[in-house]
Amino acid sequence: AQSVTQLGSHVSVSEGALVLLRCNYSSSVPPYLFWYVQYPNQGLQLLLKYTSAATLVKGINDFEAEFKKSETSFHLTKPSAHMSDAAEYFCAVSDRAGTASKLTFGTGTRLQVTL
Amino acid sequence: DAGVIQSPRHEVTEMGQEVTLRCKPISGHNSLFWYRQTMMRGLELLIYFNNNVPIDDSGMPEDRFSAKMPNASFSTLKIQPSEPRDSAVYFCASSRGNGYTFGSGTRLTVV
């Protein structure tokens, strides 16, 4: 069975500060890892994904994440937070990137950005 | 590309009534997923289809829940009879292997 753990259900940063959202995974096979963002009253949007190519993955809106097998982590970062980044962020894992593979989501981290 | 289309956006129904949620996946996507989101349980996968065939329905909570995908462009999730604990946001997502695209969800309230 696969799972992800997101450390911190709420994270607050100042505008312009570094954003760091933590995700650790558990998987018996090489995982595929994803970060999604959910804005209020909307569905989830894919930010970025790791599918066993480069370990540093760049996504939309200047977000990036690094796959570290030794630490079983896939933390999400952004150098400078913007007010529009306030949302809920979900880490997810699947056993393969192809079709017929299900995503298992973490419990989410709500990011607050303050002035 | 209109994205994944779900209807209705909001549904309020009385306990015991039948509820049907609808989803139109993105054309060309051959996998479809139904998720439920609640504060208490987060995002839960209910069922997913590949090429219109149900692959894993182990997340369907009870026999009151059923899902169908009669063709590549349409799926339904039915709850009969509905109960207050079914109140949640239900998301449909589709994929062709390069990431999932989610619909905007249906907010279901059972009173």
Interface residues (C-beta under 8 A of the other chain):
Chain A: F34 Y36 N41 Q42 G43 L44 Q45 L46 K49 F90 A97 G98 T99 A100 K102 L103 T104 F105 G106 T107 G108
Chain B: V4 N30 S31 F33 G42 L43 L45 Y48 N50 I55 D56 F91 A93 S95 R96 G97 N98 G99 Y100 T101 F102 G103 S104 G105
